[in-house]
Amino acid sequence: MAVEVKLAANLQKLVGGQKSVSVEGATVGEVLDDLESKHPGIKETIMADGAIHRFVNIYLNDEDIRFLKQLDTQLSEGDVLSVLPALAGGTA
Amino acid sequence: MKLEQKFMDEMIAHAKEDAPIECCGIIAGEDGRAVKLFRARNSEASPYRYSVDSDDLFRIYREAEDNEWSFLAIYHSHTASEAYPSPTDIRLAFWPESYYVLVSLEDAENPVVRAFRILDGEVNEEEIEAG
């Protein structure tokens, strides 16, 4: 099924400067696979060691998928995934 | 960057209220002009690290998007060091189109606010025109 993936900040350059892309998948993991097939290289920015990168947040509609089923989170037609890099830093 | 004094004052007030932990937040803007300051929770709750709480990030992002605002500036405090991006700040600067604003409380009587662009690991200071 088709879902919309909205990308913020430094991720847009990885999809040709677009703010959002339409991709296919029944779970978040499948959507990321489809995104990678259409825009090679984006997955290594979003993921690390088989999981969502610590400094990337993915929201299904308005919920952080870390509090759902992460990559196994099921999607429905017309869902919107938003991918926002963390706002983080520190002196240590 | 142009920034009204009220936003400077609000960042300094936030930094002082949250000290000794680092505070963080976002200033939304339109056409390069600041329109609204959002305080955010620091999910690290640490004097040495900050990370904008994930729910706060999404809430602010959506309000900004609904109003066609951008993230003009991302601010955080350094409670005991200078107002300059640390190596971690630079490594984790994923929002190249935003100004990174630092508030230093190193000299508690004289807080310092400075703004930077951070792109591909390179830091450039941008003068803040208060007004």
Backbone of each chain as ProteinMPNN parsed JSONL, in Angstrom:
{"seq_chain_A": "MAVEVKLAANLQKLVGGQKSVSVEGATVGEVLDDLESKHPGIKETIMADGAIHRFVNIYLNDEDIRFLKQLDTQLSEGDVLSVLPALAGGTA", "coords_chain_A": {"N_chain_A": [[0.841, -1.205, 0.0], [0.296, 2.334, -0.441], [2.104, 4.871, 1.136], [2.783, 8.108, 2.542], [5.922, 9.599, 2.872], [7.359, 11.975, 4.782], [10.099, 14.131, 4.791], [12.537, 15.757, 6.738], [14.778, 18.563, 6.961], [18.189, 17.728, 6.708], [17.697, 15.397, 5.335], [16.297, 15.692, 3.028], [17.915, 16.22, 0.877], [18.726, 13.755, 0.123], [16.724, 12.655, -1.32], [16.512, 13.907, -3.718], [15.914, 16.524, -3.096], [13.265, 16.709, -2.445], [10.364, 17.304, -0.346], [8.601, 15.411, 0.455], [7.861, 11.96, -0.226], [6.278, 9.337, -2.077], [5.812, 6.074, -1.093], [5.892, 2.434, -0.986], [4.609, -0.128, 1.17], [3.901, -2.456, 3.85], [4.694, -2.308, 6.397], [6.717, -0.26, 8.58], [9.377, -0.993, 8.213], [9.295, -2.215, 5.676], [8.599, -0.041, 4.129], [10.87, 1.536, 4.411], [12.678, -0.076, 3.072], [11.651, 0.084, 0.48], [11.95, 2.769, 0.048], [14.719, 2.963, 0.071], [15.268, 1.502, -2.249], [14.336, 3.2, -4.162], [15.716, 5.512, -3.656], [18.723, 5.191, -3.35], [20.962, 4.815, -0.621], [19.793, 6.275, 1.355], [18.959, 4.788, 3.502], [21.092, 4.12, 5.113], [21.487, 6.43, 6.463], [19.26, 6.731, 8.004], [19.086, 4.43, 9.471], [20.846, 2.262, 11.787], [22.826, -0.485, 12.516], [20.68, -2.251, 12.02], [18.475, -1.096, 13.219], [16.331, 1.738, 13.954], [18.124, 4.696, 13.632], [19.697, 6.19, 16.415], [19.635, 8.958, 16.476], [17.602, 9.705, 14.857], [14.208, 10.359, 14.343], [11.169, 8.703, 13.775], [7.886, 9.171, 12.887], [4.647, 7.793, 12.983], [1.93, 9.046, 11.561], [1.087, 10.861, 14.2], [2.637, 9.669, 16.137], [5.578, 8.583, 17.729], [7.43, 6.002, 16.388], [9.043, 4.492, 17.99], [7.633, 4.03, 20.22], [5.712, 2.442, 19.371], [5.655, -0.34, 17.338], [8.202, -0.167, 16.387], [10.24, -0.966, 13.65], [8.519, -2.905, 12.824], [6.04, -1.83, 12.884], [2.736, -1.665, 11.808], [1.208, -0.452, 8.812], [-1.343, 1.629, 7.322], [-3.28, 2.292, 4.39], [-2.651, 5.463, 3.083], [-1.449, 6.455, 5.351], [0.838, 8.658, 7.054], [4.252, 8.997, 7.268], [6.646, 10.649, 9.159], [9.909, 11.779, 9.035], [12.268, 12.881, 11.108], [15.313, 14.326, 11.818], [17.133, 14.188, 14.885], [17.252, 16.848, 17.309], [19.958, 17.609, 18.794], [22.771, 17.517, 21.058], [25.781, 18.323, 22.867], [28.175, 18.684, 25.533], [29.571, 16.564, 26.338]], "CA_chain_A": [[0.0, 0.0, 0.0], [1.082, 3.558, -0.579], [2.116, 5.824, 2.251], [3.599, 9.285, 2.274], [7.027, 9.796, 3.809], [7.824, 13.359, 4.802], [11.48, 14.167, 5.28], [12.918, 17.106, 7.159], [16.169, 18.977, 7.125], [19.27, 17.216, 5.856], [17.31, 14.171, 4.635], [15.667, 16.005, 1.737], [18.903, 16.162, -0.21], [18.905, 12.347, -0.256], [15.621, 12.261, -2.205], [16.448, 14.888, -4.794], [15.421, 17.828, -2.638], [11.812, 16.708, -2.195], [9.957, 17.311, 1.068], [7.93, 14.149, 0.753], [7.864, 10.984, -1.317], [5.285, 8.284, -1.913], [6.467, 4.766, -1.163], [5.018, 1.291, -0.732], [5.017, -1.055, 2.217], [2.876, -2.749, 4.85], [5.269, -1.966, 7.701], [7.738, 0.786, 8.476], [10.581, -1.617, 7.658], [9.113, -2.391, 4.226], [8.627, 1.296, 3.524], [12.263, 1.975, 4.337], [13.308, -0.855, 1.995], [11.205, 0.644, -0.799], [12.585, 4.089, -0.052], [16.118, 2.722, -0.294], [15.353, 1.051, -3.645], [14.091, 4.374, -5.022], [16.713, 6.551, -3.355], [19.812, 4.436, -2.696], [21.842, 5.537, 0.291], [19.074, 6.968, 2.433], [18.741, 3.903, 4.649], [22.239, 4.137, 6.038], [21.379, 7.636, 7.279], [18.112, 6.589, 8.914], [19.235, 3.249, 10.321], [22.181, 1.823, 12.2], [22.788, -1.815, 13.133], [19.377, -2.901, 11.875], [17.404, -0.419, 13.96], [16.268, 3.164, 13.661], [19.27, 5.426, 14.186], [19.403, 6.859, 17.686], [19.407, 10.391, 16.29], [16.532, 9.932, 13.877], [12.874, 10.043, 14.863], [10.156, 8.43, 12.752], [6.541, 9.245, 13.461], [3.513, 7.337, 12.188], [0.967, 10.108, 11.829], [1.716, 11.732, 15.204], [3.268, 8.891, 17.215], [6.947, 8.107, 17.538], [7.331, 4.541, 16.234], [9.764, 3.809, 19.084], [6.639, 3.667, 21.227], [4.797, 1.492, 18.714], [6.425, -1.59, 17.167], [9.405, 0.178, 15.653], [10.225, -1.282, 12.22], [7.395, -3.815, 12.538], [4.777, -1.091, 12.985], [1.877, -1.87, 10.628], [0.723, 0.782, 8.194], [-2.595, 1.587, 6.567], [-3.299, 3.141, 3.2], [-2.808, 6.892, 3.356], [-0.686, 6.894, 6.526], [1.954, 9.568, 6.81], [5.431, 8.827, 8.13], [7.516, 11.83, 9.157], [11.259, 11.427, 9.482], [12.913, 14.107, 11.583], [16.564, 14.134, 12.565], [17.103, 14.712, 16.257], [17.912, 18.107, 17.659], [20.698, 17.124, 19.957], [24.179, 17.873, 21.154], [26.248, 18.263, 24.24], [29.591, 18.92, 25.721], [30.219, 15.314, 26.721]], "C_chain_A": [[0.871, 1.248, 0.0], [0.973, 4.42, 0.683], [3.015, 6.998, 1.854], [4.708, 9.356, 3.322], [7.498, 11.235, 3.689], [9.203, 13.39, 5.429], [11.846, 15.601, 5.633], [14.419, 17.288, 7.069], [17.114, 18.268, 6.176], [18.884, 15.963, 5.073], [16.752, 14.456, 3.241], [16.659, 15.904, 0.576], [19.105, 14.721, -0.697], [17.784, 11.85, -1.162], [15.412, 13.338, -3.275], [15.816, 16.212, -4.386], [13.926, 17.876, -2.368], [11.523, 16.722, -0.699], [9.224, 16.036, 1.439], [7.943, 13.265, -0.481], [6.795, 9.939, -1.022], [5.995, 6.951, -2.074], [5.483, 3.682, -0.755], [5.537, 0.463, 0.427], [3.908, -1.257, 3.232], [3.372, -2.457, 6.264], [6.298, -0.856, 7.482], [9.007, 0.224, 7.835], [10.481, -1.779, 6.148], [9.161, -1.054, 3.502], [10.065, 1.786, 3.392], [13.02, 1.204, 3.251], [12.945, -0.272, 0.631], [11.845, 2.02, -1.028], [14.036, 3.944, -0.504], [16.231, 2.305, -1.767], [15.148, 2.225, -4.6], [15.164, 5.453, -4.847], [17.891, 5.912, -2.618], [20.678, 5.329, -1.805], [21.118, 6.142, 1.482], [18.983, 6.1, 3.698], [19.897, 3.97, 5.652], [22.248, 5.407, 6.893], [20.315, 7.475, 8.359], [18.322, 5.449, 9.904], [20.685, 2.976, 10.681], [22.02, 0.476, 12.894], [21.386, -2.426, 13.119], [18.234, -2.253, 12.624], [17.377, 1.05, 13.528], [17.437, 3.849, 14.368], [18.838, 6.194, 15.437], [19.051, 8.35, 17.502], [18.446, 10.699, 15.148], [15.216, 9.525, 14.53], [11.947, 9.792, 13.684], [8.798, 8.4, 13.442], [5.54, 8.667, 12.469], [2.364, 8.265, 12.538], [1.531, 10.975, 12.947], [2.369, 10.955, 16.344], [4.653, 8.403, 16.831], [6.906, 6.571, 17.469], [8.16, 3.773, 17.263], [8.779, 3.331, 20.142], [5.536, 2.808, 20.613], [5.598, 0.198, 18.549], [7.653, -1.367, 16.31], [9.274, -0.211, 14.178], [9.059, -2.191, 11.834], [6.042, -3.117, 12.62], [3.99, -1.226, 11.682], [1.347, -0.534, 10.121], [-0.604, 0.55, 7.488], [-2.489, 2.557, 5.396], [-3.477, 4.605, 3.622], [-2.094, 7.371, 4.614], [0.438, 7.831, 6.107], [3.063, 9.247, 7.804], [6.259, 10.109, 8.025], [8.864, 11.425, 9.731], [11.987, 12.718, 9.836], [14.22, 13.768, 12.279], [16.435, 14.758, 13.957], [17.69, 16.119, 16.309], [18.656, 17.808, 18.938], [22.139, 17.598, 19.92], [24.627, 17.758, 22.595], [27.742, 18.434, 24.323], [30.32, 17.638, 26.099], [29.7, 14.168, 25.882]], "O_chain_A": [[2.036, 1.21, 0.394], [-0.115, 4.653, 1.209], [3.868, 6.896, 0.973], [4.455, 9.191, 4.515], [7.974, 11.663, 2.637], [9.45, 12.762, 6.459], [11.503, 16.538, 4.913], [15.203, 16.339, 7.095], [16.865, 18.214, 4.972], [19.657, 15.505, 4.231], [16.736, 13.577, 2.379], [16.296, 15.552, -0.546], [19.599, 14.501, -1.803], [17.872, 10.753, -1.713], [14.285, 13.633, -3.674], [15.256, 16.93, -5.215], [13.373, 18.942, -2.095], [12.312, 16.23, 0.108], [9.224, 15.627, 2.6], [8.023, 13.74, -1.614], [6.453, 9.69, 0.134], [6.693, 6.721, -3.063], [4.395, 3.961, -0.25], [6.744, 0.362, 0.645], [3.083, -0.372, 3.459], [2.584, -2.368, 7.206], [6.69, -0.559, 6.353], [9.638, 0.887, 7.011], [11.44, -1.52, 5.421], [9.698, -0.951, 2.399], [10.433, 2.382, 2.379], [13.897, 1.759, 2.589], [13.792, -0.145, -0.253], [12.223, 2.374, -2.145], [14.517, 4.701, -1.348], [17.172, 2.702, -2.455], [15.703, 2.251, -5.698], [15.47, 6.202, -5.774], [18.036, 6.076, -1.406], [21.067, 6.435, -2.183], [21.736, 6.482, 2.491], [18.937, 6.615, 4.815], [19.701, 3.888, 6.865], [22.927, 5.464, 7.918], [20.44, 7.999, 9.466], [17.813, 5.483, 11.024], [21.614, 3.392, 9.989], [21.164, 0.323, 13.766], [20.962, -3.044, 14.095], [17.132, -2.8, 12.663], [18.275, 1.532, 12.837], [17.699, 3.608, 15.547], [17.75, 6.766, 15.489], [18.275, 8.917, 18.271], [18.465, 11.779, 14.559], [15.125, 8.485, 15.183], [11.929, 10.556, 12.719], [8.595, 7.702, 14.435], [5.564, 8.991, 11.281], [1.882, 8.272, 13.671], [2.411, 11.788, 12.663], [2.628, 11.521, 17.406], [4.863, 7.876, 15.739], [6.406, 5.921, 18.386], [8.011, 2.559, 17.404], [9.037, 2.369, 20.865], [4.546, 2.492, 21.273], [6.16, -0.305, 19.522], [8.095, -2.266, 15.593], [8.304, 0.171, 13.523], [8.66, -2.245, 10.671], [5.006, -3.757, 12.442], [4.502, -0.943, 10.599], [1.077, 0.384, 10.894], [-0.94, -0.572, 7.109], [-1.711, 3.51, 5.42], [-4.355, 4.929, 4.423], [-2.123, 8.563, 4.921], [0.917, 7.801, 4.974], [2.846, 9.226, 9.016], [6.536, 10.589, 6.926], [8.939, 10.801, 10.79], [12.28, 13.54, 8.968], [14.226, 12.996, 13.237], [15.711, 15.733, 14.154], [18.504, 16.514, 15.474], [18.074, 17.756, 20.021], [22.65, 18.023, 18.884], [23.942, 17.172, 23.433], [28.466, 18.341, 23.332], [31.548, 17.621, 26.172], [30.131, 13.028, 26.06]]}, "seq_chain_B": "MKLEQKFMDEMIAHAKEDAPIECCGIIAGEDGRAVKLFRARNSEASPYRYSVDSDDLFRIYREAEDNEWSFLAIYHSHTASEAYPSPTDIRLAFWPESYYVLVSLEDAENPVVRAFRILDGEVNEEEIEAG", "coords_chain_B": {"N_chain_B": [[21.944, 37.228, 11.728], [18.631, 38.4, 12.328], [17.138, 39.198, 15.365], [14.623, 39.731, 17.623], [14.813, 41.469, 20.747], [13.175, 40.364, 22.71], [13.135, 37.641, 22.18], [15.756, 36.943, 22.66], [15.868, 37.507, 25.386], [14.041, 35.643, 26.317], [15.272, 33.188, 25.734], [17.486, 33.346, 27.406], [16.228, 33.5, 29.878], [15.023, 30.982, 29.931], [17.282, 29.344, 29.919], [18.39, 30.006, 32.398], [16.361, 29.195, 34.15], [16.346, 26.428, 33.774], [18.881, 25.63, 34.448], [20.96, 23.596, 36.56], [20.811, 21.951, 34.284], [21.087, 21.551, 30.711], [19.196, 23.688, 28.644], [16.774, 23.618, 25.954], [15.386, 24.488, 22.743], [13.252, 25.796, 20.113], [13.19, 28.273, 17.618], [10.74, 29.422, 15.613], [10.386, 30.614, 12.274], [9.552, 33.011, 9.705], [10.137, 33.856, 6.452], [12.756, 34.423, 7.227], [12.398, 35.847, 9.527], [11.964, 35.868, 13.001], [9.204, 34.305, 14.542], [7.967, 32.806, 16.583], [8.81, 31.445, 19.709], [9.571, 28.286, 20.902], [9.713, 26.504, 23.776], [11.397, 23.504, 24.644], [11.391, 20.195, 26.037], [14.306, 18.848, 27.522], [15.294, 15.789, 26.81], [17.427, 14.442, 27.736], [18.009, 15.56, 30.125], [20.356, 16.658, 31.307], [23.416, 18.193, 32.485], [25.291, 18.264, 30.537], [24.468, 17.372, 28.095], [22.04, 17.627, 25.435], [18.82, 16.835, 24.114], [16.189, 17.353, 22.115], [13.042, 16.587, 23.285], [11.243, 13.902, 21.882], [8.438, 13.933, 21.408], [7.886, 16.63, 21.784], [9.409, 17.686, 19.712], [8.025, 16.776, 17.448], [5.5, 17.948, 17.815], [6.13, 20.682, 17.694], [7.251, 20.816, 15.17], [5.022, 20.179, 13.61], [3.256, 22.286, 14.185], [4.737, 24.377, 13.151], [4.887, 23.614, 10.483], [2.155, 23.699, 9.754], [1.764, 26.391, 9.81], [3.405, 27.242, 7.885], [5.954, 27.939, 8.703], [9.503, 27.995, 9.205], [12.163, 26.134, 10.828], [13.8, 28.419, 12.21], [15.806, 28.854, 14.098], [17.679, 26.795, 16.322], [18.009, 26.365, 19.644], [20.224, 26.018, 22.467], [21.533, 25.651, 25.812], [24.713, 26.285, 27.303], [25.803, 25.631, 30.322], [28.082, 25.929, 31.793], [30.137, 26.509, 30.13], [31.62, 28.087, 27.208], [29.733, 30.019, 24.711], [29.788, 28.366, 22.279], [29.722, 25.998, 19.631], [30.088, 22.64, 20.674], [32.242, 19.774, 19.994], [30.448, 17.586, 19.905], [28.03, 18.901, 19.473], [28.501, 19.788, 16.89], [28.853, 17.446, 15.466], [26.315, 16.386, 15.642], [24.698, 18.09, 14.237], [22.125, 18.23, 12.422], [20.466, 19.88, 11.015], [20.938, 21.802, 8.7], [19.894, 24.15, 7.627], [19.057, 25.707, 9.659], [19.773, 28.181, 12.153], [22.129, 27.64, 14.671], [21.827, 28.372, 17.907], [23.521, 29.411, 20.759], [23.41, 29.683, 24.254], [25.258, 30.959, 26.776], [25.904, 30.448, 30.181], [28.147, 30.755, 31.539], [29.39, 32.967, 32.669], [27.506, 33.99, 35.037], [26.331, 36.435, 35.597], [26.451, 37.77, 33.255], [25.077, 36.663, 30.709], [25.768, 35.08, 27.571], [24.881, 35.192, 24.178], [25.123, 33.553, 21.155], [25.166, 32.981, 17.592], [25.251, 30.432, 15.078], [26.043, 28.892, 11.932], [26.031, 25.559, 10.991], [27.526, 23.424, 8.896], [28.171, 20.47, 7.312], [30.149, 19.873, 9.22], [31.487, 22.224, 9.427], [31.849, 25.293, 11.081], [30.322, 28.4, 11.198], [30.202, 31.594, 12.444], [27.404, 33.717, 12.945], [26.451, 36.998, 13.008], [24.335, 38.339, 15.52], [21.703, 40.474, 15.137], [20.211, 42.391, 17.276], [16.952, 43.547, 17.796]], "CA_chain_B": [[20.509, 36.987, 11.835], [17.903, 39.407, 13.114], [16.376, 38.562, 16.442], [14.128, 40.724, 18.578], [15.334, 41.33, 22.1], [12.314, 39.501, 23.537], [13.533, 36.242, 21.995], [17.027, 36.796, 23.386], [15.533, 37.475, 26.816], [13.325, 34.399, 26.617], [16.246, 32.09, 25.75], [18.31, 33.486, 28.617], [15.367, 33.132, 31.025], [14.869, 29.53, 29.886], [18.566, 28.757, 30.336], [18.554, 30.187, 33.852], [15.376, 28.369, 34.87], [16.655, 24.996, 33.682], [20.224, 25.348, 34.966], [22.203, 23.315, 35.832], [20.758, 21.14, 33.07], [21.037, 22.339, 29.486], [17.851, 23.891, 28.104], [16.753, 23.598, 24.486], [14.133, 24.931, 22.145], [13.245, 26.108, 18.682], [12.537, 29.519, 17.22], [10.172, 29.288, 14.276], [10.485, 31.875, 11.545], [8.894, 33.182, 8.416], [10.963, 34.766, 5.638], [13.944, 34.825, 7.969], [12.052, 36.658, 10.703], [11.478, 35.005, 14.078], [7.809, 34.569, 14.897], [7.53, 32.168, 17.832], [9.803, 30.62, 20.41], [9.022, 27.104, 21.56], [10.583, 25.78, 24.704], [11.239, 22.053, 24.533], [12.001, 19.448, 27.143], [15.563, 18.169, 27.225], [15.052, 14.413, 27.259], [18.644, 13.956, 28.405], [18.0, 16.15, 31.467], [21.761, 16.578, 31.715], [24.18, 19.441, 32.367], [26.301, 18.128, 29.481], [23.884, 16.913, 26.826], [20.631, 17.931, 25.229], [18.123, 16.225, 22.995], [14.805, 17.818, 22.173], [12.098, 15.5, 23.505], [10.711, 13.51, 20.572], [7.058, 14.42, 21.246], [7.959, 18.085, 21.617], [9.926, 17.956, 18.368], [6.975, 16.584, 16.45], [4.456, 18.952, 18.051], [6.627, 21.971, 17.205], [7.395, 20.659, 13.712], [3.71, 20.236, 12.972], [2.711, 23.65, 14.282], [5.501, 25.196, 12.207], [4.479, 23.24, 9.131], [0.792, 24.2, 9.539], [1.828, 27.845, 9.62], [4.443, 27.496, 6.878], [7.154, 28.493, 9.325], [10.652, 27.088, 9.208], [12.933, 26.171, 12.082], [14.802, 29.457, 11.984], [16.935, 28.631, 15.016], [17.625, 25.746, 17.337], [18.882, 26.902, 20.692], [20.442, 25.287, 23.715], [22.43, 26.377, 26.714], [25.911, 25.718, 27.921], [25.682, 26.27, 31.63], [29.385, 26.187, 32.413], [31.173, 26.685, 29.119], [31.347, 29.234, 26.335], [28.648, 29.908, 23.736], [30.376, 27.931, 21.011], [29.342, 24.585, 19.465], [31.057, 21.615, 21.078], [32.386, 18.741, 18.951], [29.205, 16.8, 19.803], [27.041, 19.772, 18.815], [28.824, 19.857, 15.459], [28.615, 16.11, 14.904], [24.878, 16.103, 15.618], [23.97, 19.211, 13.621], [21.458, 17.651, 11.254], [19.526, 20.851, 10.46], [21.873, 22.811, 8.174], [19.262, 25.418, 7.255], [18.713, 26.454, 10.874], [20.863, 28.717, 12.962], [22.328, 27.013, 15.977], [22.05, 29.469, 18.848], [23.983, 28.947, 22.064], [23.32, 30.609, 25.38], [26.21, 30.543, 27.807], [25.746, 31.004, 31.528], [29.459, 30.589, 32.178], [29.412, 34.136, 33.55], [26.083, 34.038, 35.372], [25.834, 37.817, 35.585], [26.488, 38.277, 31.875], [24.862, 35.58, 29.748], [26.203, 35.38, 26.199], [24.105, 34.488, 23.149], [25.785, 33.625, 19.85], [24.494, 32.161, 16.576], [26.173, 29.778, 14.146], [25.602, 27.919, 10.936], [26.906, 24.382, 11.04], [27.277, 22.683, 7.669], [29.221, 19.479, 7.04], [31.221, 19.944, 10.208], [32.125, 23.534, 9.447], [31.096, 26.227, 11.92], [30.474, 29.815, 10.867], [29.407, 32.444, 13.333], [26.546, 34.726, 12.308], [26.186, 38.054, 13.979], [22.923, 38.54, 15.862], [21.28, 41.879, 15.196], [19.059, 42.473, 18.175], [16.153, 44.72, 17.447]], "C_chain_B": [[19.882, 38.078, 12.675], [17.067, 38.694, 14.175], [15.938, 39.641, 17.435], [14.635, 40.406, 19.982], [14.489, 40.367, 22.948], [12.677, 38.023, 23.368], [14.858, 35.956, 22.697], [16.738, 36.625, 24.886], [14.896, 36.138, 27.2], [14.294, 33.202, 26.656], [17.098, 32.13, 27.023], [17.502, 33.081, 29.851], [15.221, 31.617, 31.088], [16.145, 28.845, 30.389], [18.736, 28.847, 31.852], [17.59, 29.304, 34.641], [15.78, 26.905, 34.885], [18.038, 24.637, 34.234], [20.095, 24.57, 36.276], [22.042, 22.418, 34.596], [20.699, 22.069, 31.857], [19.57, 22.484, 29.062], [17.924, 23.793, 26.587], [15.398, 24.039, 23.979], [14.339, 25.323, 20.696], [12.597, 27.472, 18.485], [12.065, 29.338, 15.786], [10.209, 30.642, 13.592], [9.761, 31.835, 10.221], [9.705, 34.214, 7.641], [12.163, 35.296, 6.426], [13.675, 35.642, 9.221], [11.467, 35.727, 11.771], [10.026, 35.353, 14.41], [7.394, 33.941, 16.222], [8.646, 31.326, 18.415], [9.081, 29.479, 21.117], [10.063, 26.563, 22.532], [10.355, 24.291, 24.488], [11.852, 21.403, 25.765], [13.304, 18.829, 26.656], [15.441, 16.744, 27.733], [16.287, 13.815, 27.923], [18.7, 14.449, 29.855], [19.397, 16.168, 32.087], [22.423, 17.95, 31.637], [25.122, 19.432, 31.167], [25.745, 17.722, 28.126], [22.471, 17.456, 26.688], [20.112, 17.12, 24.064], [16.678, 16.667, 23.127], [13.886, 16.596, 22.265], [11.363, 15.186, 22.195], [9.268, 13.968, 20.359], [7.035, 15.933, 21.044], [8.417, 18.433, 20.202], [8.811, 17.846, 17.336], [5.874, 17.635, 16.58], [4.883, 20.304, 17.456], [6.748, 21.935, 15.675], [6.045, 20.82, 13.021], [3.1, 21.636, 13.039], [3.431, 24.567, 13.282], [5.05, 24.902, 10.772], [3.088, 23.795, 8.801], [0.792, 25.692, 9.236], [2.836, 28.268, 8.539], [5.628, 28.266, 7.453], [8.29, 27.488, 9.148], [11.236, 27.063, 10.626], [14.057, 27.184, 11.841], [16.04, 29.197, 12.84], [16.623, 27.506, 15.987], [18.55, 26.227, 18.443], [19.078, 25.901, 21.819], [21.452, 26.042, 24.555], [23.675, 25.567, 27.031], [25.992, 26.406, 29.275], [27.031, 26.615, 32.247], [30.511, 26.309, 31.399], [30.731, 27.765, 28.133], [30.244, 28.936, 25.312], [29.23, 29.583, 22.368], [30.06, 26.44, 20.855], [30.459, 23.629, 19.87], [31.22, 20.619, 19.933], [31.118, 17.894, 18.794], [28.115, 17.616, 19.121], [27.252, 19.764, 17.304], [28.5, 18.524, 14.783], [27.118, 15.841, 14.728], [24.062, 17.246, 15.02], [23.34, 18.758, 12.309], [20.52, 18.627, 10.554], [20.33, 22.016, 9.887], [21.228, 24.145, 7.821], [18.882, 26.253, 8.466], [19.974, 27.069, 11.465], [20.94, 27.886, 14.238], [22.706, 28.124, 16.953], [22.453, 28.883, 20.194], [23.894, 30.059, 23.089], [24.302, 30.118, 26.43], [25.918, 31.263, 29.119], [27.064, 30.886, 32.291], [29.706, 31.753, 33.131], [27.948, 34.449, 33.867], [25.501, 35.451, 35.303], [25.705, 38.362, 34.163], [26.321, 37.146, 30.861], [25.248, 36.025, 28.336], [25.368, 34.544, 25.235], [24.817, 34.669, 21.812], [25.107, 32.654, 18.882], [25.509, 31.642, 15.56], [25.393, 29.041, 13.068], [26.574, 26.762, 11.045], [26.575, 23.527, 9.825], [28.464, 21.772, 7.403], [30.418, 19.653, 7.965], [31.902, 21.295, 10.296], [31.231, 24.529, 10.186], [31.373, 27.654, 11.465], [29.597, 30.647, 11.783], [28.631, 33.467, 12.509], [26.222, 35.761, 13.366], [24.684, 38.168, 14.255], [22.661, 40.046, 15.938], [20.049, 41.93, 16.072], [18.242, 43.699, 17.778], [14.702, 44.372, 17.35]], "O_chain_B": [[20.496, 38.611, 13.599], [16.382, 37.711, 13.894], [16.759, 40.359, 18.004], [14.851, 39.25, 20.347], [15.018, 39.647, 23.795], [12.542, 37.241, 24.308], [15.062, 34.877, 23.254], [17.277, 35.74, 25.55], [15.176, 35.58, 28.261], [14.158, 32.315, 27.499], [17.388, 31.1, 27.631], [18.012, 32.411, 30.75], [15.286, 31.029, 32.167], [16.093, 27.899, 31.174], [19.168, 27.895, 32.501], [17.955, 28.736, 35.671], [15.585, 26.213, 35.884], [18.327, 23.462, 34.462], [19.185, 24.862, 37.052], [23.031, 22.143, 33.917], [20.307, 23.231, 31.972], [18.801, 21.524, 29.116], [19.005, 23.874, 26.004], [14.396, 23.974, 24.691], [15.429, 25.203, 20.136], [11.582, 27.786, 19.107], [12.862, 29.131, 14.87], [10.082, 31.683, 14.237], [9.411, 30.777, 9.699], [9.93, 35.322, 8.127], [12.533, 36.464, 6.306], [14.606, 36.079, 9.897], [10.593, 34.907, 11.487], [9.663, 36.522, 14.541], [6.545, 34.496, 16.92], [9.333, 30.591, 17.706], [8.105, 29.691, 21.836], [11.17, 26.206, 22.129], [9.24, 23.869, 24.184], [12.708, 21.978, 26.437], [13.395, 18.348, 25.527], [15.478, 16.506, 28.94], [16.195, 12.791, 28.6], [19.352, 13.84, 30.703], [19.594, 15.753, 33.229], [22.034, 18.78, 30.815], [25.689, 20.466, 30.813], [26.463, 17.727, 27.126], [21.788, 17.713, 27.68], [20.855, 16.762, 23.15], [16.022, 16.389, 24.131], [13.947, 15.694, 21.431], [10.918, 16.093, 21.492], [8.905, 14.352, 19.248], [6.264, 16.45, 20.236], [7.889, 19.35, 19.573], [8.665, 18.704, 16.465], [5.377, 18.151, 15.579], [4.091, 20.979, 16.798], [6.396, 22.893, 14.985], [5.927, 21.493, 11.997], [2.504, 22.111, 12.072], [2.809, 25.422, 12.65], [4.859, 25.81, 9.963], [2.865, 24.302, 7.701], [-0.064, 26.194, 8.506], [3.084, 29.452, 8.311], [6.221, 29.119, 6.794], [8.062, 26.292, 8.966], [10.857, 27.852, 11.492], [15.124, 26.839, 11.334], [17.172, 29.307, 12.369], [15.484, 27.298, 16.405], [19.734, 26.469, 18.21], [18.222, 25.058, 22.088], [22.133, 26.949, 24.077], [23.67, 24.336, 27.022], [26.22, 27.612, 29.361], [27.121, 27.482, 33.116], [31.688, 26.224, 31.749], [29.618, 28.285, 28.214], [29.874, 27.785, 25.08], [29.18, 30.386, 21.436], [30.12, 25.693, 21.832], [31.612, 23.785, 19.468], [30.42, 20.62, 18.997], [30.755, 17.525, 17.677], [27.365, 17.097, 18.294], [26.291, 19.736, 16.536], [27.95, 18.482, 13.682], [26.705, 15.159, 13.79], [22.862, 17.352, 15.274], [23.933, 18.882, 11.237], [19.843, 18.249, 9.598], [20.404, 23.085, 10.494], [21.917, 25.16, 7.723], [18.433, 27.39, 8.317], [21.08, 26.555, 11.302], [19.919, 27.487, 14.799], [23.768, 28.735, 16.837], [21.803, 27.97, 20.704], [24.252, 31.209, 22.831], [24.19, 28.993, 26.916], [25.717, 32.476, 29.171], [27.092, 30.915, 33.521], [30.169, 31.561, 34.255], [27.247, 35.083, 33.078], [24.326, 35.634, 34.988], [24.944, 39.296, 33.908], [27.289, 36.718, 30.232], [25.077, 37.186, 27.962], [25.17, 33.347, 25.443], [25.083, 35.793, 21.388], [24.547, 31.639, 19.294], [26.485, 32.315, 15.228], [24.251, 28.628, 13.265], [27.782, 26.956, 11.174], [25.481, 22.971, 9.729], [29.603, 22.224, 7.284], [31.566, 19.586, 7.526], [32.785, 21.502, 11.128], [30.025, 24.6, 9.95], [32.529, 28.065, 11.36], [28.39, 30.423, 11.878], [29.127, 34.004, 11.518], [25.779, 35.439, 14.468], [23.868, 38.102, 13.336], [23.304, 40.776, 16.692], [18.96, 41.55, 15.643], [18.794, 44.754, 17.465], [13.876, 45.239, 17.065]]}, "name": "protein", "num_of_chains": 2, "seq": "MAVEVKLAANLQKLVGGQKSVSVEGATVGEVLDDLESKHPGIKETIMADGAIHRFVNIYLNDEDIRFLKQLDTQLSEGDVLSVLPALAGGTAMKLEQKFMDEMIAHAKEDAPIECCGIIAGEDGRAVKLFRARNSEASPYRYSVDSDDLFRIYREAEDNEWSFLAIYHSHTASEAYPSPTDIRLAFWPESYYVLVSLEDAENPVVRAFRILDGEVNEEEIEAG"}
